Amino acid sequence: MEKSKSFPEYSCSYTEFGFRERSNSYNFNGPNQKGSGFSASSDPELKRKKRIKAYNVLTVEGKLKTSVRNSFKWIKNKFSDIRYGV
């Protein structure tokens, strides 16, 4: 079987188009260069504020979950009272 002639083989490198070679690994911790981005990783006050915000989010989630749970219990009890005539 012959190769398709509609797609000729190209031999060009990425550097011709301005792309640079990158490693195959991905860094999930943000940029590696020092001095770029935020300095939150070294500032203890920003770390504390971020931690407190996370605690507040967990508190709100807990309150919401409790509220929904209590609402379902109330609805269940009301239907039970109606059905059994209590």
C-alpha positions as CSV (number, residue, x, y, z in Angstrom):
1,M,0.0,0.0,0.0
2,E,1.3,3.4,-0.9
3,K,1.5,6.4,1.4
4,S,-1.0,9.1,0.8
5,K,0.3,11.9,-1.4
6,S,-2.1,14.5,-0.1
7,F,-0.1,14.8,3.1
8,P,3.6,15.2,2.3
9,E,6.1,14.6,5.0
10,Y,7.4,17.7,6.6
11,S,10.8,18.0,8.3
12,C,10.9,21.2,10.3
13,S,11.8,21.8,13.9
14,Y,9.8,23.5,16.6
15,T,12.5,26.2,16.9
16,E,11.7,27.5,13.4
17,F,8.3,28.6,14.7
18,G,9.5,30.1,17.9
19,F,8.6,27.1,20.1
20,R,11.0,26.0,22.7
21,E,11.7,22.5,23.9
22,R,9.9,21.5,27.2
23,S,10.3,18.6,29.4
24,N,7.6,16.0,29.5
25,S,7.0,16.4,33.3
26,Y,4.5,19.0,34.6
27,N,5.0,21.0,37.7
28,F,1.8,21.5,39.7
29,N,3.4,24.0,42.1
30,G,3.4,26.9,39.8
31,P,6.3,28.7,38.1
32,N,9.9,27.7,39.0
33,Q,11.5,31.1,38.5
34,K,12.3,33.1,41.7
35,G,10.7,36.5,41.8
36,S,7.8,35.8,39.5
37,G,4.2,35.5,40.7
38,F,3.0,36.0,44.2
39,S,5.2,35.7,47.2
40,A,2.5,33.9,49.2
41,S,4.7,30.9,49.7
42,S,7.1,32.9,51.9
43,D,4.8,35.3,53.6
44,P,3.4,33.8,56.8
45,E,0.6,36.4,57.1
46,L,-0.8,35.5,53.7
47,K,-0.6,31.8,54.6
48,R,-2.5,32.4,57.7
49,K,-5.2,34.3,55.9
50,K,-5.5,31.6,53.3
51,R,-5.8,28.9,56.0
52,I,-8.5,30.9,57.9
53,K,-10.5,31.3,54.7
54,A,-10.3,27.5,54.1
55,Y,-11.6,26.9,57.7
56,N,-14.4,29.4,57.1
57,V,-15.4,27.6,53.9
58,L,-15.5,24.3,55.8
59,T,-17.6,25.8,58.5
60,V,-20.1,27.1,56.0
61,E,-20.2,23.8,54.2
62,G,-20.9,22.0,57.5
63,K,-23.7,24.4,58.4
64,L,-25.3,24.0,55.0
65,K,-25.1,20.2,55.2
66,T,-26.7,20.2,58.7
67,S,-29.4,22.5,57.5
68,V,-30.3,20.3,54.5
69,R,-30.2,17.2,56.7
70,N,-32.6,18.8,59.2
71,S,-34.9,19.9,56.4
72,F,-35.2,16.4,55.1
73,K,-35.9,15.1,58.6
74,W,-38.6,17.7,59.0
75,I,-40.2,16.8,55.7
76,K,-40.0,13.1,56.5
77,N,-41.6,13.6,59.9
78,K,-44.4,15.7,58.4
79,F,-45.3,13.1,55.7
80,S,-45.1,10.4,58.4
81,D,-47.5,12.4,60.6
82,I,-49.9,12.9,57.7
83,R,-49.9,9.3,56.7
84,Y,-50.3,7.8,60.1
85,G,-52.5,10.5,61.5
86,V,-50.5,11.5,64.5
